[in-house]
Amino acid sequence: MHPLTDFGFKKLFGEEANKVLLMDFLNELLPEPHKIKSLSFNNTERLGPTYFDRKAVYDIYCQNEKGEKFIVELQKAKQNYFKERTVYYSTFPIKEQADKGEWDYNLKAVYCVGILDFVFSEDREKQEYLHIVKLKDQHGRTFYDKLTFVYIEMPNFNKTEQEIKSHFDKWLYFLKHLEDFQSIPFILQEQIFEQAFLTAELAHMNKEEQHLYEDSLKVYRDLKGVLEAALLEGEQKGRLEEKIQMARQLKRLGVPIPIIMQASGLLESEIKTL
């Protein structure tokens, strides 16, 4: 199955039977002192303090044995204010820690992990796939280490099987290519990935699960198709605008229309209206 569909993602990481998969994945993102030993799932719907407050619904929400909170989100398409949304989501597990009566404000750590099927920006000089964000001061020193945002840009992960070195890279390679595997690659022949492969096999799902997966896959493909069409349309409009600007400048310089037509690819009637 495709792991970046809603159904596939929650099947792999959001079920009690596969909790070990989520723990193994998250532990690759955490420093040694914060490794998870046990994990429990929480209700994914977080409500505001009053009926009229906006709520948040996470893909996966869990906590470890220390009470530290983990929000894990799959984001399939770029949207306005996505970073702001993750910051807003982080406020719920922070606020719910407030105890009634006497309280010293000692908070448990909160981690927001976003697995993104898009990139933040195309003009970044170094196309990194892992971004770990903390609150820092003007000298670059960590000001507060109990709030961490982790963003994984899947399109920027392009390592081949021969280039994979770390266990974390194996997870990203698994997520990126799972749908295309006919058998388990040698580099992923470990117990944790064998369980993940078994979970992902459509043949092991009942008819209801297969139906839910097919619906989820259709939504995913339709969304991808719409986004690709919008991107292509935007690129075409951008190229047309460049041609129009060039033709307009040539016309101002008194260049004959036949030459402008040859240079820009525009029609005579289009050039005369500029």
Secondary structure, DSSP 8 states (H G I E B T S, - for coil): --TTSHHHHHHHHSSGGGHHHHHHHHHTTS-GGG--S-EEE--SEE--SSTTS--EE-SEEEEETT--EEEEEEE-S--TTHHHHHHHHHHHHHHTT--SSS-------EEEEEEESS-S-TT-SS--SEEEEEEE-TTS-EEEEEEEEEEEEGGG----GGG--SHHHHHHHHHHHGGG-SS--GGG-SHHHHHHHHHH-GGGS-HHHHHHHHHHHHHHHHHHHHHHHHHHHHHHHHHHHHHHHHHHHHHHTT--HHHHHHHH---HHHHHT-
